[in-house]
Amino acid sequence: MRVRRSICRVNQDVEAVVDRLEGLRRIGIDEISYKRSHRYLIVVVDHDTGRLVWAGPGRSEAALGVFFDELGDQRAAELTHVSADMADWIAKTVARRAPNAVRCADPFHIVAWAIEALDIVTGPRLEPSQRPQGPTVTWPAGTDDWRLPTDRTVTLRPVEEPR
């Protein structure tokens, strides 16, 4: 209990001097669960600084509305991008409270959805010794950029056996 009170007191002292919500332009919104009874926290991060700027209990439009209430209409209008996991309650709240912001899917969920789609098409992932031999997709020679090439070409090459 003493540790909790100390953390709360330090947090209040910091919040009296620092406005964590000042200057937000690009944010990420997600929820995390804790404890066994599936309690949730909404977390908001500043993509420009990589810092957590707000956290609050819940997992609903009303709970996310608390963040936007604290942010205020003027600062919400200054948001340019909001990344999230595309949950309806997040999308609806962001569309209503930050109408100028571009809504984006966050990279973690894009990769997770792509893997899930591949599993549906190709079956579950297998151990290396169980994988069938076949073609793999490679970028054109000399390309180290993570984006798709502008001409949208990829080449197929056979899988090489390890020596």
Rosetta blueprint (number, residue, H / E / L):
1 M L
2 R H
3 V H
4 R H
5 R H
6 S H
7 I H
8 C H
9 R H
10 V H
11 N H
12 Q H
13 D H
14 V H
15 E H
16 A H
17 V H
18 V L
19 D L
20 R L
21 L L
22 E L
23 G L
24 L L
25 R L
26 R E
27 I E
28 G E
29 I E
30 D E
31 E E
32 I E
33 S E
34 Y E
35 K L
36 R L
37 S L
38 H L
39 R E
40 Y E
41 L E
42 I E
43 V E
44 V E
45 V E
46 D E
47 H L
48 D L
49 T L
50 G L
51 R E
52 L E
53 V E
54 W E
55 A E
56 G E
57 P E
58 G L
59 R L
60 S L
61 E H
62 A H
63 A H
64 L H
65 G H
66 V H
67 F H
68 F H
69 D H
70 E H
71 L H
72 G L
73 D H
74 Q H
75 R H
76 A H
77 A H
78 E L
79 L L
80 T L
81 H E
82 V E
83 S E
84 A E
85 D L
86 M L
87 A L
88 D H
89 W H
90 I H
91 A H
92 K H
93 T H
94 V H
95 A H
96 R H
97 R H
98 A L
99 P L
100 N L
101 A L
102 V E
103 R E
104 C E
105 A E
106 D L
107 P H
108 F H
109 H H
110 I H
111 V H
112 A H
113 W H
114 A H
115 I H
116 E H
117 A H
118 L H
119 D H
120 I H
121 V H
122 T H
123 G L
124 P L
125 R L
126 L L
127 E L
128 P H
129 S H
130 Q H
131 R L
132 P L
133 Q L
134 G L
135 P E
136 T E
137 V E
138 T E
139 W L
140 P L
141 A L
142 G L
143 T L
144 D L
145 D L
146 W L
147 R L
148 L L
149 P L
150 T L
151 D L
152 R L
153 T L
154 V L
155 T E
156 L E
157 R E
158 P E
159 V L
160 E L
161 E L
162 P L
163 R L
